[in-house]
Amino acid sequence: MNEGGQLIGIDEVSRLFEKSIESIRKYKNYGILRVADKVGNKDLFDREDVMRKKQLVKEMQVQRGLSLSQIALELERQDESRSDGPERILIVEDEEATRETWREFFEGSGYQVMEAGDGNVALDTARTEKPDLVLLDLKLPGLDGYQVCQRLKGDPMTSTIPIIMITAFLTGPSDTVRGIEYGADDYLNKPVDLDVLAARVRMILRRVQR
């Protein structure tokens, strides 16, 4: 029995994927979509997993031209990497020097690091890579940190990813309240003590893994 997210039937999967039920059955047969539970003869799928796979399958088919068997192998490889590899952090920071410093620090601490220099890239990366945690600067070109946080927490594909908001401007109670309302899990002001930041990262990752 699945004890995680919302379970949906194949009709709903077909609607979300915008594909025929026969196509969804092919995805299931190739192992691209996995049955999370069954009620009688009815297959049930985890909605969050379906939404993640939709984005990945679209990218692999349209942008990379992969066949269904190739997509299945790639997804299996990603799942193995995610389960066996280091915890994965997405750093969202528009200042390249700061981003580089944080990347070197966390890679040196054993994490796998992804980077984004603006809000739109952050959303795309979070949806396709599904990191274990996001370090999110408030001041970004295009979408600001509040908007990115709100969209990540409002998207079933990314809503469970913890977010630490980091900014030089988060100084008043109203800023903190706004961040909480949008779903941020923690806050730090710049300049950031990297040892303190690492401790916050460990604390949150332990909490979400319980």
GROMACS elastic network, one bead per residue, 0.5 to 0.9 nm:
[ bonds ]
;  ai    aj funct       b0    kb
    1    36     6  0.73850   500
    1    37     6  0.57198   500
    1    38     6  0.81481   500
    2     5     6  0.78648   500
    2     7     6  0.81699   500
    2    36     6  0.59707   500
    2    37     6  0.60876   500
    2    46     6  0.82508   500
    3     6     6  0.89287   500
    4     7     6  0.85453   500
    4    46     6  0.79235   500
    5    46     6  0.61591   500
    5    47     6  0.68697   500
    5    48     6  0.67725   500
    5    49     6  0.89028   500
    6    45     6  0.82474   500
    6    46     6  0.58678   500
    6    47     6  0.56235   500
    6    48     6  0.74292   500
    7    36     6  0.75885   500
    7    37     6  0.79518   500
    7    44     6  0.57480   500
    7    45     6  0.52794   500
    7    47     6  0.57810   500
    7    48     6  0.87635   500
    8    11     6  0.81044   500
    8    12     6  0.61539   500
    8    13     6  0.69289   500
    8    43     6  0.84191   500
    8    44     6  0.53025   500
    8    45     6  0.52755   500
    8    46     6  0.64181   500
    8    47     6  0.61269   500
    9    12     6  0.55301   500
    9    13     6  0.64077   500
    9    14     6  0.87852   500
    9    42     6  0.72402   500
    9    43     6  0.62163   500
    9    45     6  0.62908   500
   10    14     6  0.60316   500
   10    15     6  0.85774   500
   10    21     6  0.68564   500
   10    24     6  0.73701   500
   10    25     6  0.83169   500
   10    42     6  0.82053   500
   10    43     6  0.67765   500
   10    44     6  0.68555   500
   10    45     6  0.74226   500
   11    14     6  0.50913   500
   11    15     6  0.63517   500
   11    16     6  0.87886   500
   11    20     6  0.88132   500
   11    21     6  0.67370   500
   12    16     6  0.61656   500
   12    17     6  0.85301   500
   12    47     6  0.89825   500
   13    16     6  0.51412   500
   13    17     6  0.60348   500
   13    18     6  0.82453   500
   13    19     6  0.84232   500
   13    21     6  0.81254   500
   13    24     6  0.73553   500
   13    45     6  0.77043   500
   13    47     6  0.78286   500
   13    50     6  0.69631   500
   13    51     6  0.88259   500
   14    17     6  0.52280   500
   14    18     6  0.57460   500
   14    19     6  0.52126   500
   14    20     6  0.57356   500
   14    21     6  0.54604   500
   14    22     6  0.87851   500
   14    23     6  0.80924   500
   14    24     6  0.62711   500
   15    19     6  0.67681   500
   15    20     6  0.80686   500
   15    21     6  0.87397   500
   16    19     6  0.79081   500
   16    50     6  0.80694   500
   16    51     6  0.75059   500
   16    54     6  0.79867   500
   17    20     6  0.84039   500
   17    24     6  0.81715   500
   17    50     6  0.80917   500
   17    51     6  0.79941   500
   17    54     6  0.59760   500
   19    22     6  0.81200   500
   19    23     6  0.61023   500
   19    24     6  0.68378   500
   20    23     6  0.51512   500
   20    24     6  0.64644   500
   20    25     6  0.87641   500
   21    25     6  0.62242   500
   21    26     6  0.86941   500
   22    25     6  0.50597   500
   22    26     6  0.63888   500
   22    27     6  0.88123   500
   23    26     6  0.50264   500
   23    27     6  0.63555   500
   23    28     6  0.87007   500
   24    28     6  0.62458   500
   24    29     6  0.86422   500
   24    33     6  0.78235   500
   25    29     6  0.61248   500
   25    30     6  0.86415   500
   25    33     6  0.85805   500
   26    30     6  0.61779   500
   26    31     6  0.85360   500
   26    32     6  0.85337   500
   26    33     6  0.88820   500
   26    68     6  0.85715   500
   27    30     6  0.52542   500
   27    31     6  0.62344   500
   27    32     6  0.50265   500
   27    33     6  0.55381   500
   27    34     6  0.84921   500
   27    68     6  0.74488   500
   27    72     6  0.84679   500
   28    31     6  0.50377   500
   28    32     6  0.57494   500
   28    34     6  0.58940   500
   28    35     6  0.75297   500
   29    32     6  0.75950   500
   29    33     6  0.79658   500
   29    34     6  0.86424   500
   30    33     6  0.77369   500
   30    68     6  0.70202   500
   30    69     6  0.65167   500
   30    71     6  0.88992   500
   30    72     6  0.62832   500
   31    34     6  0.59538   500
   31    69     6  0.88334   500
   31    72     6  0.60654   500
   31    73     6  0.88802   500
   31    75     6  0.89503   500
   31    76     6  0.86105   500
   32    53     6  0.75411   500
   32    57     6  0.84684   500
   32    68     6  0.79665   500
   32    69     6  0.86995   500
   32    71     6  0.72559   500
   32    72     6  0.51345   500
   32    73     6  0.86586   500
   32    75     6  0.71011   500
   32    76     6  0.84020   500
   33    45     6  0.78360   500
   33    49     6  0.80801   500
   33    50     6  0.70285   500
   33    53     6  0.73685   500
   33    72     6  0.89013   500
   34    44     6  0.88646   500
   34    45     6  0.67476   500
   34    46     6  0.83377   500
   34    49     6  0.86497   500
   34    50     6  0.88124   500
   35    38     6  0.74748   500
   35    43     6  0.60532   500
   35    44     6  0.57440   500
   35    45     6  0.50918   500
   35    46     6  0.76739   500
   36    43     6  0.77197   500
   36    44     6  0.57730   500
   36    46     6  0.59434   500
   37    42     6  0.85989   500
   37    43     6  0.63453   500
   37    44     6  0.51107   500
   37    45     6  0.67762   500
   37    46     6  0.84833   500
   38    41     6  0.65897   500
   38    42     6  0.55264   500
   38    44     6  0.55439   500
   38    45     6  0.87101   500
   39    42     6  0.51915   500
   39    43     6  0.67836   500
   39    44     6  0.74841   500
   40    43     6  0.82337   500
   45    48     6  0.88251   500
   45    49     6  0.77410   500
   45    50     6  0.71076   500
   46    49     6  0.53561   500
   46    50     6  0.62346   500
   46    51     6  0.88415   500
   47    51     6  0.62250   500
   47    52     6  0.86387   500
   47   156     6  0.79071   500
   47   157     6  0.86063   500
   48    51     6  0.52294   500
   48    52     6  0.62847   500
   48    53     6  0.86420   500
   48   156     6  0.56930   500
   48   157     6  0.53604   500
   48   158     6  0.83692   500
   49    52     6  0.51021   500
   49    53     6  0.60677   500
   49    54     6  0.85219   500
   49   157     6  0.73897   500
   50    53     6  0.51185   500
   50    54     6  0.60543   500
   50    55     6  0.88603   500
   50   157     6  0.85331   500
   51    54     6  0.51030   500
   51    55     6  0.66505   500
   51    56     6  0.88583   500
   51   156     6  0.72187   500
   51   157     6  0.57429   500
   52    55     6  0.55448   500
   52    56     6  0.64314   500
   52    57     6  0.86983   500
   52   127     6  0.69042   500
   52   128     6  0.70940   500
   52   130     6  0.83291   500
   52   156     6  0.86101   500
   52   157     6  0.54989   500
   52   158     6  0.85330   500
   53    57     6  0.57867   500
   53    58     6  0.83026   500
   53    75     6  0.86033   500
   53   128     6  0.87331   500
   54    57     6  0.53076   500
   54    58     6  0.61241   500
   54    59     6  0.86431   500
   55    58     6  0.52760   500
   55    59     6  0.62824   500
   55    60     6  0.87289   500
   55   127     6  0.74395   500
   55   128     6  0.66332   500
   56    59     6  0.51653   500
   56    60     6  0.61500   500
   56    61     6  0.85609   500
   56    71     6  0.87642   500
   56    75     6  0.84379   500
   56   127     6  0.86262   500
   56   128     6  0.61321   500
   56   129     6  0.89130   500
   57    60     6  0.51189   500
   57    61     6  0.59784   500
   57    62     6  0.83427   500
   57    66     6  0.89553   500
   57    68     6  0.87021   500
   57    71     6  0.69674   500
   58    61     6  0.52853   500
   58    62     6  0.58213   500
   58    63     6  0.77766   500
   59    62     6  0.54559   500
   59    63     6  0.52865   500
   59    64     6  0.68420   500
   59    65     6  0.86136   500
   59   128     6  0.87476   500
   60    63     6  0.57250   500
   60    65     6  0.61309   500
   60    66     6  0.56535   500
   60    67     6  0.83866   500
   60    70     6  0.89753   500
   60    71     6  0.67080   500
   61    64     6  0.57236   500
   61    66     6  0.51401   500
   61    67     6  0.69607   500
   61    68     6  0.82609   500
   61    71     6  0.79724   500
   62    65     6  0.56059   500
   62    66     6  0.80543   500
   63    66     6  0.84904   500
   66    69     6  0.80303   500
   66    70     6  0.57090   500
   66    71     6  0.60746   500
   67    70     6  0.51289   500
   67    71     6  0.61174   500
   67    72     6  0.86319   500
   68    72     6  0.61460   500
   68    73     6  0.86818   500
   69    72     6  0.50949   500
   69    73     6  0.63490   500
   69    74     6  0.86944   500
   70    73     6  0.51370   500
   70    74     6  0.61573   500
   70    75     6  0.86239   500
   71    74     6  0.50472   500
   71    75     6  0.60976   500
   71    76     6  0.85117   500
   72    75     6  0.52206   500
   72    76     6  0.61535   500
   72    77     6  0.86175   500
   73    76     6  0.50834   500
   73    77     6  0.61724   500
   73    78     6  0.86714   500
   74    77     6  0.50438   500
   74    78     6  0.62185   500
   74    79     6  0.86564   500
   75    78     6  0.50104   500
   75    79     6  0.61179   500
   75    80     6  0.85820   500
   76    79     6  0.51109   500
   76    80     6  0.62009   500
   76    81     6  0.85759   500
   77    80     6  0.51839   500
   77    81     6  0.61506   500
   77    82     6  0.85770   500
   78    81     6  0.50189   500
   78    82     6  0.60305   500
   78    83     6  0.85911   500
   79    82     6  0.50425   500
   79    83     6  0.61271   500
   79    84     6  0.84692   500
   80    83     6  0.52299   500
   80    84     6  0.58903   500
   80    85     6  0.78102   500
   81    84     6  0.53557   500
   81    85     6  0.51810   500
   81    86     6  0.84173   500
   82    85     6  0.55502   500
   82    86     6  0.75824   500
   82    87     6  0.78189   500
   82    88     6  0.82646   500
   83    86     6  0.82961   500
   83    87     6  0.89095   500
   85    88     6  0.84998   500
   85   111     6  0.88970   500
   85   112     6  0.82173   500
   86   110     6  0.66228   500
   86   111     6  0.53899   500
   86   112     6  0.58917   500
   87   110     6  0.80038   500
   87   111     6  0.53591   500
   87   112     6  0.60959   500
   87   113     6  0.86087   500
   87   131     6  0.78545   500
   87   132     6  0.61827   500
   87   133     6  0.83800   500
   87   205     6  0.87538   500
   88   111     6  0.58298   500
   88   113     6  0.57787   500
   88   114     6  0.74816   500
   88   130     6  0.85182   500
   88   131     6  0.50734   500
   88   132     6  0.51519   500
   88   133     6  0.67478   500
   88   134     6  0.88253   500
   89   106     6  0.83034   500
   89   111     6  0.68950   500
   89   112     6  0.62398   500
   89   114     6  0.61697   500
   89   115     6  0.84427   500
   89   131     6  0.56047   500
   89   132     6  0.59279   500
   89   133     6  0.50514   500
   89   134     6  0.57659   500
   89   135     6  0.72762   500
   90   112     6  0.86543   500
   90   113     6  0.59169   500
   90   115     6  0.56034   500
   90   116     6  0.73795   500
   90   122     6  0.79275   500
   90   125     6  0.80733   500
   90   126     6  0.74858   500
   90   130     6  0.88565   500
   90   131     6  0.60957   500
   90   132     6  0.79734   500
   90   133     6  0.63682   500
   90   135     6  0.61585   500
   90   136     6  0.82192   500
   91    99     6  0.68860   500
   91   102     6  0.77767   500
   91   103     6  0.75342   500
   91   113     6  0.71528   500
   91   114     6  0.61379   500
   91   116     6  0.62320   500
   91   117     6  0.83972   500
   91   122     6  0.83854   500
   91   133     6  0.87738   500
   91   134     6  0.60709   500
   91   136     6  0.64548   500
   91   137     6  0.83426   500
   92    99     6  0.76605   500
   92   114     6  0.86195   500
   92   115     6  0.59994   500
   92   117     6  0.58408   500
   92   118     6  0.68274   500
   92   119     6  0.75437   500
   92   121     6  0.87428   500
   92   122     6  0.62977   500
   92   134     6  0.72884   500
   92   135     6  0.59353   500
   92   137     6  0.59375   500
   92   140     6  0.84676   500
   92   145     6  0.87032   500
   93    96     6  0.72870   500
   93    98     6  0.73077   500
   93    99     6  0.58086   500
   93   115     6  0.77747   500
   93   116     6  0.64615   500
   93   117     6  0.52226   500
   93   118     6  0.69375   500
   93   119     6  0.89138   500
   93   135     6  0.81302   500
   93   136     6  0.66900   500
   93   137     6  0.53334   500
   93   138     6  0.83653   500
   93   139     6  0.81260   500
   93   140     6  0.70525   500
   94    97     6  0.89765   500
   94    98     6  0.82291   500
   94    99     6  0.74357   500
   94   116     6  0.75024   500
   94   118     6  0.59383   500
   94   137     6  0.78115   500
   94   139     6  0.77944   500
   94   140     6  0.58861   500
   94   141     6  0.73054   500
   95    98     6  0.54691   500
   95    99     6  0.61733   500
   95   100     6  0.86807   500
   95   117     6  0.73185   500
   96   100     6  0.60461   500
   96   101     6  0.86024   500
   96   117     6  0.75315   500
   97   100     6  0.51312   500
   97   101     6  0.62508   500
   97   102     6  0.87307   500
   98   101     6  0.51125   500
   98   102     6  0.62285   500
   98   103     6  0.84913   500
   99   102     6  0.52581   500
   99   103     6  0.60205   500
   99   104     6  0.86456   500
   99   115     6  0.74152   500
   99   116     6  0.86224   500
   99   117     6  0.82702   500
  100   103     6  0.50071   500
  100   104     6  0.61398   500
  100   105     6  0.85338   500
  100   115     6  0.89737   500
  101   104     6  0.53385   500
  101   105     6  0.62089   500
  101   106     6  0.87592   500
  102   105     6  0.50694   500
  102   106     6  0.61562   500
  102   107     6  0.84197   500
  102   194     6  0.77293   500
  103   106     6  0.53904   500
  103   107     6  0.59439   500
  103   108     6  0.83232   500
  103   112     6  0.88244   500
  103   113     6  0.62124   500
  103   114     6  0.80050   500
  103   115     6  0.79617   500
  104   107     6  0.52133   500
  104   108     6  0.59373   500
  104   109     6  0.85655   500
  104   113     6  0.87978   500
  105   108     6  0.51495   500
  105   109     6  0.63408   500
  105   194     6  0.77374   500
  106   110     6  0.64502   500
  106   111     6  0.55363   500
  106   112     6  0.75843   500
  106   113     6  0.71022   500
  106   198     6  0.78546   500
  107   110     6  0.51653   500
  107   112     6  0.60038   500
  107   113     6  0.64555   500
  108   111     6  0.73682   500
  109   198     6  0.86845   500
  113   131     6  0.87982   500
  114   125     6  0.81560   500
  114   129     6  0.88662   500
  114   131     6  0.82059   500
  115   121     6  0.87918   500
  115   122     6  0.77951   500
  115   125     6  0.83698   500
  116   119     6  0.75261   500
  116   120     6  0.85252   500
  116   121     6  0.56486   500
  116   122     6  0.51983   500
  116   123     6  0.89269   500
  116   125     6  0.76149   500
  117   120     6  0.87642   500
  117   121     6  0.69753   500
  117   122     6  0.74184   500
  117   140     6  0.76076   500
  117   141     6  0.81563   500
  118   121     6  0.56607   500
  118   122     6  0.62602   500
  118   123     6  0.89634   500
  118   140     6  0.55593   500
  118   141     6  0.55674   500
  118   142     6  0.67811   500
  118   143     6  0.72274   500
  118   144     6  0.81285   500
  119   123     6  0.63184   500
  119   124     6  0.87887   500
  119   140     6  0.63730   500
  119   141     6  0.68952   500
  119   142     6  0.63232   500
  119   144     6  0.62998   500
  119   145     6  0.70354   500
  119   147     6  0.80714   500
  119   148     6  0.59304   500
  120   123     6  0.52160   500
  120   124     6  0.63777   500
  120   125     6  0.86355   500
  120   142     6  0.73903   500
  120   143     6  0.66813   500
  120   148     6  0.78983   500
  121   124     6  0.51367   500
  121   125     6  0.60044   500
  121   126     6  0.84589   500
  122   125     6  0.51814   500
  122   126     6  0.60171   500
  122   127     6  0.85509   500
  122   136     6  0.88833   500
  122   148     6  0.75920   500
  123   126     6  0.52192   500
  123   127     6  0.61775   500
  123   128     6  0.86872   500
  123   148     6  0.67896   500
  123   151     6  0.78901   500
  123   152     6  0.69558   500
  124   127     6  0.52831   500
  124   128     6  0.62351   500
  124   129     6  0.83738   500
  125   128     6  0.53135   500
  125   129     6  0.56126   500
  125   130     6  0.73437   500
  125   131     6  0.84162   500
  126   129     6  0.54070   500
  126   131     6  0.62226   500
  126   134     6  0.82645   500
  126   152     6  0.79161   500
  126   157     6  0.86933   500
  126   158     6  0.68230   500
  126   161     6  0.86562   500
  127   130     6  0.55595   500
  127   131     6  0.86382   500
  127   152     6  0.83762   500
  127   155     6  0.88637   500
  127   157     6  0.63424   500
  127   158     6  0.62713   500
  128   131     6  0.88970   500
  130   133     6  0.85234   500
  130   157     6  0.79523   500
  130   158     6  0.67719   500
  130   161     6  0.75679   500
  131   134     6  0.69916   500
  131   158     6  0.89026   500
  131   161     6  0.71220   500
  132   161     6  0.60857   500
  132   162     6  0.72265   500
  132   205     6  0.75587   500
  133   161     6  0.56859   500
  133   162     6  0.50879   500
  133   163     6  0.59709   500
  133   164     6  0.78266   500
  133   201     6  0.78149   500
  133   204     6  0.85100   500
  133   205     6  0.75174   500
  134   161     6  0.71786   500
  134   162     6  0.63292   500
  134   164     6  0.62553   500
  134   165     6  0.82909   500
  135   162     6  0.88167   500
  135   163     6  0.60230   500
  135   164     6  0.50088   500
  135   165     6  0.61173   500
  135   166     6  0.69103   500
  135   201     6  0.89026   500
  136   145     6  0.62905   500
  136   148     6  0.83898   500
  136   149     6  0.79812   500
  136   163     6  0.67271   500
  136   164     6  0.60051   500
  136   166     6  0.57904   500
  136   167     6  0.81954   500
  137   140     6  0.68527   500
  137   144     6  0.81427   500
  137   145     6  0.58084   500
  137   164     6  0.85543   500
  137   165     6  0.58498   500
  137   167     6  0.54043   500
  137   168     6  0.87127   500
  138   144     6  0.57652   500
  138   146     6  0.64917   500
  138   148     6  0.89217   500
  138   165     6  0.67228   500
  138   166     6  0.63920   500
  138   167     6  0.53256   500
  138   168     6  0.81285   500
  138   169     6  0.76456   500
  138   170     6  0.80893   500
  139   143     6  0.86957   500
  139   144     6  0.55863   500
  139   145     6  0.61969   500
  139   146     6  0.89163   500
  139   167     6  0.70357   500
  139   168     6  0.84593   500
  139   169     6  0.81500   500
  140   143     6  0.63782   500
  140   145     6  0.64663   500
  141   144     6  0.65981   500
  143   146     6  0.80192   500
  143   147     6  0.58395   500
  143   148     6  0.63954   500
  144   147     6  0.54106   500
  144   148     6  0.63112   500
  144   149     6  0.86780   500
  145   148     6  0.50358   500
  145   149     6  0.59841   500
  145   150     6  0.84621   500
  145   165     6  0.75995   500
  145   166     6  0.89353   500
  146   149     6  0.51330   500
  146   150     6  0.60890   500
  146   151     6  0.86321   500
  146   165     6  0.87994   500
  146   178     6  0.80735   500
  146   179     6  0.67026   500
  146   182     6  0.69069   500
  146   184     6  0.87982   500
  147   150     6  0.50894   500
  147   151     6  0.61571   500
  147   152     6  0.85603   500
  147   182     6  0.82942   500
  148   151     6  0.52397   500
  148   152     6  0.60916   500
  148   153     6  0.85524   500
  149   152     6  0.52221   500
  149   153     6  0.61044   500
  149   154     6  0.84240   500
  149   163     6  0.74395   500
  149   165     6  0.85662   500
  149   179     6  0.81050   500
  149   182     6  0.61761   500
  149   183     6  0.67249   500
  149   184     6  0.66955   500
  150   153     6  0.53204   500
  150   154     6  0.60044   500
  150   155     6  0.86806   500
  150   179     6  0.88044   500
  150   181     6  0.85628   500
  150   183     6  0.67850   500
  150   184     6  0.85680   500
  151   155     6  0.61248   500
  151   158     6  0.86883   500
  151   159     6  0.84912   500
  151   182     6  0.85817   500
  152   155     6  0.53515   500
  152   156     6  0.82031   500
  152   157     6  0.80318   500
  152   158     6  0.53434   500
  152   159     6  0.56362   500
  152   160     6  0.86496   500
  152   161     6  0.79742   500
  152   183     6  0.88488   500
  153   156     6  0.75705   500
  153   157     6  0.88494   500
  153   158     6  0.63048   500
  153   160     6  0.70970   500
  153   161     6  0.77958   500
  153   162     6  0.89094   500
  153   182     6  0.72500   500
  153   183     6  0.62029   500
  153   184     6  0.84758   500
  154   157     6  0.87918   500
  154   158     6  0.77856   500
  154   159     6  0.59626   500
  154   182     6  0.87758   500
  154   183     6  0.89499   500
  155   158     6  0.55123   500
  155   159     6  0.54621   500
  156   159     6  0.52751   500
  156   160     6  0.78978   500
  157   160     6  0.79636   500
  157   161     6  0.89465   500
  158   161     6  0.55930   500
  159   162     6  0.81130   500
  159   183     6  0.88168   500
  160   208     6  0.87567   500
  161   208     6  0.88926   500
  162   183     6  0.85633   500
  162   184     6  0.71713   500
  162   185     6  0.59780   500
  162   186     6  0.85943   500
  162   204     6  0.74092   500
  162   205     6  0.80573   500
  162   208     6  0.79970   500
  163   183     6  0.78244   500
  163   184     6  0.51994   500
  163   185     6  0.53559   500
  163   186     6  0.68224   500
  163   187     6  0.87428   500
  164   184     6  0.61572   500
  164   185     6  0.57266   500
  164   187     6  0.55569   500
  164   188     6  0.75091   500
  164   200     6  0.84022   500
  164   201     6  0.80054   500
  165   170     6  0.87175   500
  165   179     6  0.79077   500
  165   184     6  0.64621   500
  165   185     6  0.77591   500
  165   186     6  0.62002   500
  165   188     6  0.64384   500
  165   189     6  0.84823   500
  166   169     6  0.87413   500
  166   170     6  0.77292   500
  166   186     6  0.85878   500
  166   187     6  0.58012   500
  166   189     6  0.56543   500
  166   190     6  0.67390   500
  166   192     6  0.80332   500
  167   170     6  0.56356   500
  167   171     6  0.86504   500
  167   187     6  0.80898   500
  167   188     6  0.66955   500
  167   189     6  0.50909   500
  167   190     6  0.55314   500
  167   191     6  0.83540   500
  167   192     6  0.88764   500
  168   171     6  0.74594   500
  168   188     6  0.85235   500
  168   189     6  0.52989   500
  168   191     6  0.71918   500
  169   172     6  0.83310   500
  169   175     6  0.82942   500
  169   189     6  0.73823   500
  169   190     6  0.82383   500
  170   173     6  0.83699   500
  170   174     6  0.88096   500
  170   175     6  0.56289   500
  170   176     6  0.68002   500
  170   187     6  0.79837   500
  170   188     6  0.78473   500
  170   189     6  0.63115   500
  170   190     6  0.88237   500
  171   174     6  0.85753   500
  171   175     6  0.68493   500
  171   176     6  0.78883   500
  171   189     6  0.74110   500
  172   175     6  0.54263   500
  172   176     6  0.66971   500
  172   177     6  0.89300   500
  173   176     6  0.50830   500
  173   177     6  0.61602   500
  173   178     6  0.85664   500
  174   177     6  0.50648   500
  174   178     6  0.60925   500
  174   179     6  0.85876   500
  175   178     6  0.51008   500
  175   179     6  0.62071   500
  175   180     6  0.86723   500
  176   179     6  0.51114   500
  176   180     6  0.62137   500
  176   181     6  0.86424   500
  176   187     6  0.77477   500
  177   180     6  0.50712   500
  177   181     6  0.61661   500
  177   182     6  0.86894   500
  178   181     6  0.51065   500
  178   182     6  0.63661   500
  178   183     6  0.87781   500
  179   182     6  0.51343   500
  179   183     6  0.63293   500
  179   184     6  0.54788   500
  179   185     6  0.84913   500
  179   186     6  0.87293   500
  179   187     6  0.84356   500
  180   183     6  0.50155   500
  180   184     6  0.53160   500
  180   185     6  0.71951   500
  180   186     6  0.83561   500
  181   184     6  0.76671   500
  184   187     6  0.75890   500
  185   204     6  0.80016   500
  186   200     6  0.79590   500
  186   204     6  0.85429   500
  188   191     6  0.86833   500
  188   192     6  0.69684   500
  188   197     6  0.77375   500
  189   192     6  0.62980   500
  190   193     6  0.81728   500
  192   195     6  0.86609   500
  192   196     6  0.77184   500
  192   197     6  0.69881   500
  193   196     6  0.53332   500
  193   197     6  0.62208   500
  193   198     6  0.86960   500
  194   198     6  0.59792   500
  194   199     6  0.84937   500
  195   198     6  0.50830   500
  195   199     6  0.62476   500
  195   200     6  0.87331   500
  196   199     6  0.50823   500
  196   200     6  0.63207   500
  196   201     6  0.86864   500
  197   200     6  0.51123   500
  197   201     6  0.62127   500
  197   202     6  0.87140   500
  198   202     6  0.62087   500
  198   203     6  0.85663   500
  199   202     6  0.51605   500
  199   203     6  0.61208   500
  199   204     6  0.86837   500
  200   203     6  0.50510   500
  200   204     6  0.61895   500
  200   205     6  0.85513   500
  201   204     6  0.53488   500
  201   205     6  0.61132   500
  201   206     6  0.85582   500
  202   205     6  0.51981   500
  202   206     6  0.60683   500
  202   207     6  0.85492   500
  203   206     6  0.52839   500
  203   207     6  0.62682   500
  203   208     6  0.89012   500
  204   208     6  0.62748   500
  204   209     6  0.86119   500
  205   208     6  0.53060   500
  205   209     6  0.61849   500
  205   210     6  0.88732   500
  206   209     6  0.52476   500
  206   210     6  0.65363   500
  207   210     6  0.55916   500
